[in-house]
Amino acid sequence: MPEACLLQMKNIEKRFPGVLALHKVDFTLRKGEIHALMGENGAGKSTLIKILTGVYPMDLGAIFVDGVYVNIHSPQDAQKKGISTVYQEITLCPNLTVAENMFIGREDKAWVNRKEYEKRADEILERLSIPARSRQQLGSCSLAVQQMVAIARAVDMKCKVLILDEPTSSLDDKEVQMLFDLMRDLKKQGVGIIFVTHFLEQVYEVSDRITVLRNGELVGEYLTEELPQVQLVAKMIGKELDELSNLNESEEAADVEKKEVFYEAEGLSSSEAQPFDFCIHKGEVNGFTGLLGSGRSESVRAIFGADKVNGGSVKIKGEEVKITRPIDAMKHGIGYLAEDRKRDGIIAELSVRENIILALQVMNGFFKPISRRESEAFADEYIKALNIKTASSETPVGSLSGGNQQKVILARWLLTHPDYLILDEPTRGIDVGTKLEIQKLVLKLAEEGVSVTFISSEVEEMLRTCSRLIVMRDRHIVGELKGQDLNQAQVMKTIAGGVA
């Protein structure tokens, strides 16, 4: 066992129906260490944490705390063993005071006297340099301070292991530094911290070690100072630099850029997206790439007006327009297939036909309903054109496979005859054959003059489909690749900050 080992998870396995979520994964945390747990979406990070905190039982493996074998059956059991978690979404009560949040659920005889636990809360806040007072209503504090109060609560519960799950996703740069200062203070006190984040620069600023998971398996554990950013990206994605080749040697990008600009934005920002500049030419397929959490989805949601637009200017075909809501975008010829098809795409209880005509009906207005005969003709046309496998157009869309649900949403937007189509993860979770069908459809649409923005977690897929890539990191555009630069090695270097 490593020196000063606080936590050791050995040969952890977890199965769900049809899925091996974790396979013989090891994880070690030392006292007074900030350890980043890294991996792309589906790598197994959340499953490993849920096993450690007693949310999921493990199928195989063993957990040791301070060298002692432990059984963890529930989150309460984990807390008793000194393991606490602070999640991205703050789970405290904003209408209560700071002190009440720190001691809620723990009002035993020692804390019956309100003044006593307020005094105790102030002592903890002062010791951890948290800028809040015990009697202050939690809701009046910034998000960063609320996160710190959640951490203070965990620390006062004698936590040895502190898990921070995406704690900085809603914080600005100043607030992130406040949180990092607190993490460093806890590190000095011997607390072991597991830091889960998608922000690479933050990993290198504050962590001591990095463990990388991919597809439910351990890739490796590394000293942060010995693992260059570009190598971290390679290990997360699963491609080493010497394995990569240029998959797109097309000269189409130069030809496309001679065509007129269809959409152009300057300083566009929303409640979720930092200001950015962007344009797309008629008949161009471009894409936003970057690790999960880089801001790629937030950027296209701003283009479509899906999140509250805060600033910037937009031109379509050279004329300034205002797009603050999805209906504005739709009326200007923009369609948007959202990343989460179940939450933001299909209406599972409605039929295939009803789902296909939905966007066109919204554009027409509900006082001009599409007739049953028309809607059946539209549905039959696109079921045939996209090879949607369904018993009939009246089948509830929720009973279709994921790939066929995705085709239904594509049909919905194609029925509006868009000039510009935004596709966010259109091939996620579907079979290889359907993926290729969608990729061919995208290229066919571009040939017909439709502009397409294509987003995928699979870099190879984007290289096959796009003639230009906008690279994002930490919610900012950090590069643009086209021509001979369109290869995985260059994408990874740009994501990592150009550091070899």
C-alpha positions in Angstrom: 0.0 0.0 0.0 1.4 3.5 -0.9 2.9 5.6 1.8 0.4 7.7 3.7 -2.4 5.9 1.8 -5.9 7.2 2.9 -8.1 5.4 0.5 -7.6 2.4 -1.7 -10.2 0.9 -4.1 -9.0 -2.4 -5.6 -10.3 -4.4 -8.6 -13.7 -2.6 -8.6 -16.3 -4.1 -10.9 -19.8 -3.0 -11.6 -22.3 -4.4 -14.1 -25.7 -3.0 -15.2 -28.0 -4.9 -17.5 -26.0 -5.4 -20.7 -23.2 -3.1 -19.7 -19.9 -3.6 -17.8 -19.6 -0.1 -16.3 -16.3 -0.8 -14.4 -13.8 -3.5 -15.0 -11.0 -4.2 -12.4 -10.5 -0.5 -11.6 -8.0 0.6 -9.0 -7.9 4.0 -7.4 -5.6 5.3 -4.6 -5.9 8.5 -2.6 -3.1 9.7 -0.3 -3.5 12.0 2.8 -3.1 15.7 1.9 -3.5 15.1 -1.8 -5.7 16.6 -4.5 -6.3 13.8 -7.0 -8.1 14.6 -10.3 -10.3 11.8 -11.6 -10.5 12.3 -15.4 -12.3 10.7 -18.3 -14.8 11.4 -21.1 -18.5 10.9 -20.8 -19.2 7.2 -20.0 -15.7 6.6 -18.8 -16.9 5.3 -15.4 -16.1 8.3 -13.1 -19.6 8.7 -11.7 -20.1 5.0 -11.2 -16.8 4.7 -9.2 -17.8 7.7 -7.0 -21.3 6.2 -6.4 -19.7 3.0 -5.3 -17.4 4.8 -3.0 -20.3 6.8 -1.5 -22.6 3.8 -1.1 -25.1 4.8 -3.8 -24.3 1.6 -5.8 -23.1 -1.7 -4.5 -20.1 -3.1 -6.2 -20.1 -6.5 -7.8 -16.4 -7.3 -7.1 -13.5 -5.5 -5.4 -12.6 -4.1 -2.0 -12.3 -0.7 -0.4 -9.8 0.3 2.4 -9.8 3.5 4.4 -6.7 4.1 6.5 -5.7 0.5 5.6 -8.8 -1.0 7.1 -11.3 -3.0 4.9 -14.7 -1.3 4.9 -18.2 -2.1 3.6 -20.1 1.0 2.5 -23.8 0.3 2.1 -25.3 3.9 1.9 -24.3 7.6 1.7 -24.8 7.8 5.4 -22.5 4.9 6.0 -19.9 6.6 3.8 -20.1 9.8 5.9 -19.6 7.8 9.1 -16.4 6.4 7.6 -15.2 10.0 6.8 -16.2 10.1 3.1 -18.2 13.2 2.0 -19.3 14.5 -1.4 -20.0 18.1 -2.6 -21.9 18.0 -5.9 -22.1 20.4 -8.8 -25.7 21.2 -7.9 -25.7 22.6 -4.4 -28.0 20.5 -2.2 -28.2 22.9 0.8 -31.3 25.0 1.7 -30.9 28.7 0.5 -33.7 29.9 2.8 -31.9 28.8 5.9 -28.9 30.5 7.6 -25.3 29.3 7.0 -25.2 27.8 10.5 -28.5 26.0 10.0 -27.2 24.5 6.8 -24.0 23.4 8.4 -25.7 21.5 11.2 -29.0 20.5 9.6 -29.8 16.9 10.4 -27.2 16.9 13.2 -29.1 18.9 15.9 -28.3 16.5 18.8 -28.1 17.5 22.4 -24.8 19.2 22.0 -26.3 21.7 19.5 -29.7 22.4 21.0 -28.5 25.9 22.0 -28.7 28.0 18.8 -25.9 30.4 20.0 -23.6 27.4 20.5 -23.9 26.1 17.0 -23.7 29.6 15.5 -20.5 30.1 17.5 -19.1 26.8 16.3 -20.1 27.6 12.7 -18.3 31.0 12.9 -15.1 29.2 14.2 -15.2 26.8 11.2 -15.8 29.6 8.7 -12.9 31.6 10.1 -10.6 28.6 10.3 -11.3 27.9 6.6 -11.2 31.6 5.6 -14.7 31.4 4.2 -16.2 34.9 3.7 -19.6 34.2 5.3 -21.2 34.5 8.8 -23.2 32.0 10.7 -26.4 34.1 10.8 -26.3 35.0 7.1 -29.0 33.5 4.9 -27.3 31.0 2.6 -29.2 32.3 -0.4 -27.6 35.7 -0.1 -24.1 34.2 -0.6 -22.5 33.7 -4.0 -22.4 30.2 -5.6 -18.8 29.9 -4.7 -19.4 30.7 -1.0 -22.4 28.2 -1.0 -20.0 25.6 -2.3 -17.6 26.4 0.4 -20.3 26.2 3.1 -21.1 22.7 1.8 -17.4 21.8 2.1 -17.3 23.3 5.6 -20.2 21.1 6.6 -18.3 18.0 5.3 -15.1 19.0 7.0 -16.9 19.5 10.3 -18.3 16.0 10.0 -14.7 14.8 10.3 -14.4 13.9 6.6 -11.1 12.3 5.6 -12.0 12.0 1.9 -13.7 14.9 0.2 -15.2 14.3 -3.3 -15.7 17.5 -5.3 -17.9 16.7 -8.3 -17.6 19.5 -11.0 -17.5 22.2 -8.2 -16.4 25.0 -10.5 -18.8 24.6 -13.4 -21.0 27.6 -12.3 -18.2 29.8 -10.9 -16.3 32.7 -12.4 -12.5 33.0 -12.4 -12.3 34.8 -9.0 -14.7 32.4 -7.3 -12.7 29.4 -8.7 -9.5 30.8 -7.1 -11.4 31.2 -3.7 -12.4 27.6 -3.9 -8.9 26.5 -4.9 -7.5 28.3 -1.9 -9.9 26.4 0.4 -8.9 23.1 -1.3 -5.2 23.9 -0.6 -5.9 24.7 3.0 -7.7 21.4 3.5 -4.9 19.6 1.8 -2.5 21.0 4.4 -4.7 19.7 7.1 -4.4 16.2 5.7 -7.7 15.8 3.9 -7.6 13.8 0.7 -9.6 15.4 -2.1 -11.0 13.7 -5.2 -11.5 16.4 -7.9 -13.8 15.6 -10.8 -13.8 18.3 -13.5 -13.7 18.7 -17.3 -11.5 21.9 -17.1 -8.0 20.8 -18.0 -6.3 24.0 -16.9 -7.8 23.7 -13.5 -6.5 20.1 -13.2 -3.0 21.4 -13.8 -3.4 24.3 -11.5 -4.5 22.5 -8.4 -4.0 18.7 -8.5 -1.1 16.5 -7.4 -2.0 13.3 -9.3 -4.4 12.3 -12.1 -6.2 9.0 -12.6 -7.7 8.4 -16.1 -10.6 6.1 -16.8 -11.8 5.2 -20.3 -14.7 2.9 -21.2 -15.0 1.6 -17.6 -11.3 0.7 -17.4 -8.3 2.2 -15.7 -5.9 3.8 -18.1 -3.4 4.8 -15.5 -2.4 7.0 -12.5 0.1 9.8 -13.1 1.9 12.6 -11.3 0.3 15.8 -12.7 3.7 17.4 -13.3 4.9 14.4 -15.3 1.8 14.2 -17.6 1.7 16.9 -20.4 -1.8 18.1 -21.2 -1.7 16.7 -24.7 -0.9 13.3 -23.4 -3.8 13.6 -20.9 -6.1 14.3 -23.8 -4.7 11.4 -25.7 -5.3 9.0 -22.8 -8.8 10.2 -22.3 -9.7 9.9 -26.0 -7.8 6.7 -26.5 -5.4 7.7 -29.2 -1.6 8.1 -28.9 0.0 10.7 -31.1 2.0 8.2 -33.2 -1.2 6.4 -34.0 -2.9 9.4 -35.5 -3.2 10.3 -39.1 -4.8 13.0 -41.2 -8.2 11.7 -41.9 -9.3 14.7 -44.0 -7.1 15.8 -46.9 -10.0 17.4 -48.8 -9.6 20.9 -50.2 -13.3 21.6 -49.9 -12.8 24.1 -47.1 -11.1 26.5 -49.4 -14.0 26.2 -52.0 -16.7 26.6 -49.3 -15.1 29.7 -47.9 -15.5 31.4 -51.4 -19.3 31.1 -51.0 -21.5 33.6 -49.2 -21.6 33.7 -45.4 -25.0 32.5 -44.3 -24.8 33.2 -40.5 -22.3 35.4 -38.7 -22.1 36.3 -35.0 -19.9 38.7 -33.1 -19.5 38.7 -29.3 -22.5 36.4 -29.0 -23.1 35.3 -25.4 -25.9 33.7 -23.3 -26.6 32.7 -19.7 -24.4 29.7 -20.4 -22.0 30.7 -23.1 -19.0 33.1 -22.9 -18.8 35.7 -25.7 -17.6 34.3 -29.0 -17.4 35.1 -32.7 -18.6 32.6 -35.3 -19.6 32.3 -39.0 -20.7 29.6 -41.4 -20.8 29.7 -45.2 -23.6 28.4 -47.4 -23.2 24.6 -47.9 -20.4 24.3 -45.3 -20.2 21.6 -42.6 -18.3 22.9 -39.7 -18.1 21.8 -36.1 -17.4 22.7 -32.5 -15.0 20.3 -30.8 -13.5 20.0 -27.3 -13.8 17.8 -24.3 -17.1 17.4 -22.5 -17.8 20.7 -20.6 -15.7 22.8 -23.0 -18.7 24.9 -24.0 -19.5 23.5 -27.4 -23.2 22.7 -26.7 -23.6 26.0 -24.8 -22.3 27.9 -27.9 -24.8 26.3 -30.4 -27.6 26.8 -27.9 -26.8 30.5 -28.0 -26.9 30.5 -31.8 -30.4 28.9 -31.6 -31.6 31.1 -28.8 -32.2 28.1 -26.6 -30.6 29.8 -23.6 -31.1 33.5 -22.7 -29.0 35.6 -25.0 -27.1 38.3 -23.2 -25.2 40.1 -25.9 -23.6 40.2 -29.3 -24.8 40.8 -32.8 -26.1 38.4 -35.5 -26.3 38.7 -39.3 -28.0 36.4 -41.7 -27.0 36.8 -45.3 -25.4 40.1 -44.3 -28.4 41.6 -42.7 -28.6 42.1 -38.9 -31.3 40.1 -37.2 -32.4 39.5 -33.6 -32.5 35.9 -32.3 -33.3 35.6 -28.7 -35.7 32.7 -28.8 -35.9 29.4 -30.7 -38.9 30.6 -32.7 -36.8 33.6 -34.0 -34.1 31.1 -35.2 -36.7 28.9 -36.8 -38.2 31.8 -38.7 -34.7 32.6 -40.1 -34.2 29.1 -41.4 -32.3 27.6 -38.5 -33.0 24.1 -37.1 -31.5 22.5 -34.0 -31.2 18.9 -33.0 -30.4 19.0 -29.2 -27.8 16.9 -27.4 -30.3 15.2 -25.2 -32.9 13.7 -27.5 -35.0 12.3 -24.7 -35.2 15.6 -22.7 -35.1 18.2 -25.5 -36.0 16.2 -28.6 -38.7 13.6 -28.8 -42.1 13.7 -27.1 -42.2 10.0 -26.3 -46.0 9.7 -25.9 -46.7 11.2 -29.3 -46.7 9.3 -32.5 -43.9 9.3 -35.1 -46.2 11.5 -37.3 -46.9 14.0 -34.5 -43.2 14.3 -33.7 -42.2 14.9 -37.3 -44.7 17.7 -38.0 -44.0 19.4 -34.6 -41.5 22.1 -35.7 -43.5 23.0 -38.9 -46.7 23.3 -36.9 -44.9 25.7 -34.5 -43.7 27.8 -37.4 -47.2 27.9 -39.0 -48.8 28.8 -35.7 -51.4 26.7 -33.8 -54.3 28.6 -35.4 -53.2 27.1 -38.8 -53.2 23.4 -38.0 -51.6 20.9 -40.5 -54.4 18.6 -41.7 -54.3 14.9 -40.9 -53.9 14.1 -44.6 -51.0 16.5 -44.9 -49.3 15.3 -41.8 -49.6 11.6 -42.9 -48.1 12.5 -46.3 -45.2 14.3 -44.6 -44.6 11.5 -42.2 -44.7 8.8 -44.9 -42.3 10.8 -47.1 -39.6 11.1 -44.4 -40.1 7.6 -43.0 -39.2 6.4 -46.4 -36.5 9.0 -47.1 -34.6 8.3 -43.9 -35.4 4.6 -43.6 -37.1 5.0 -40.2 -37.9 1.6 -38.9 -41.4 1.8 -37.4 -44.6 -0.3 -37.6 -46.5 2.8 -38.8 -46.5 6.6 -38.6 -48.9 6.2 -35.6 -46.4 4.2 -33.5 -45.4 6.1 -30.3 -41.9 7.5 -30.9 -40.8 6.4 -27.4 -41.1 2.8 -28.5 -38.5 3.2 -31.3 -34.8 2.5 -31.0 -32.5 5.4 -30.2 -31.2 5.6 -33.8 -34.8 5.7 -35.2 -35.8 8.4 -32.7 -32.8 10.4 -33.9 -34.0 10.0 -37.5 -37.5 11.2 -36.5 -36.0 14.4 -35.0 -33.9 14.9 -38.2 -37.1 14.5 -40.2 -38.8 17.1 -38.1 -36.2 19.7 -39.0 -35.8 18.6 -42.6 -39.6 19.1 -43.1 -39.0 22.9 -42.3 -36.5 23.0 -45.2 -33.8 24.8 -43.1 -31.0 26.9 -44.5 -28.8 26.1 -41.5 -29.0 22.9 -39.4 -27.3 22.5 -36.0 -26.7 18.9 -35.0 -25.5 18.3 -31.4 -24.4 14.7 -30.9 -26.7 13.3 -33.6 -25.0 9.9 -33.6 -24.6 9.4 -29.8 -25.8 6.0 -28.6 -26.8 4.6 -32.0 -25.5 1.8 -34.1 -22.7 2.1 -36.6 -24.9 1.6 -39.6 -27.3 4.5 -38.6 -24.3 6.7 -37.8 -23.0 6.3 -41.3 -26.5 7.0 -42.7 -26.6 10.3 -40.7 -23.1 11.3 -41.8 -24.0 10.7 -45.5 -27.1 12.7 -45.0 -25.1 15.6 -43.6 -22.8 15.7 -46.5 -25.7 15.4 -48.9 -27.5 18.4 -47.3 -24.3 20.4 -47.7 -24.1 19.6 -51.4 -27.6 20.9 -51.7 -26.6 24.2 -50.1 -27.6 23.7 -46.5 -25.1 24.9 -43.9 -24.5 22.4 -41.1 -22.8 22.6 -37.7 -22.0 19.1 -36.5 -20.9 18.2 -32.9 -19.7 14.8 -31.9 -17.7 13.5 -29.0 -15.9 11.2 -31.5 -13.2 13.3 -33.1 -12.8 10.8 -36.0 -16.4 11.3 -36.9 -16.0 15.1 -37.0 -12.9 14.8 -39.2 -14.8 12.7 -41.7 -17.7 15.1 -41.8 -16.5 18.7 -41.2 -14.3 20.9 -43.4 -13.6 23.3 -40.5 -13.4 22.7 -36.8 -13.7 25.3 -34.0 -11.8 24.1 -31.0 -13.1 25.0 -27.5 -11.5 24.7 -24.0 -12.9 26.0 -20.7 -15.9 27.7 -22.5 -13.6 29.7 -24.9 -12.7 29.2 -28.5 -9.0 28.4 -28.6 -8.4 27.6 -32.2 -9.8 26.9 -35.7 -8.6 24.1 -37.8 -9.0 23.4 -41.5 -7.2 22.0 -44.5 -4.0 20.1 -43.6 -4.5 20.9 -39.9 -7.6 18.7 -39.8 -6.2 15.7 -38.0 -6.5 14.2 -34.5 -3.0 15.2 -33.4 -3.7 18.8 -34.1 -7.1 18.7 -32.5 -5.6 17.2 -29.3 -2.8 19.7 -29.2 -5.2 22.6 -29.6 -7.5 21.3 -26.9 -4.5 20.9 -24.6 -3.3 24.4 -25.3 -0.7 23.7 -27.9 1.6 22.2 -25.4 3.5 19.1 -26.8 
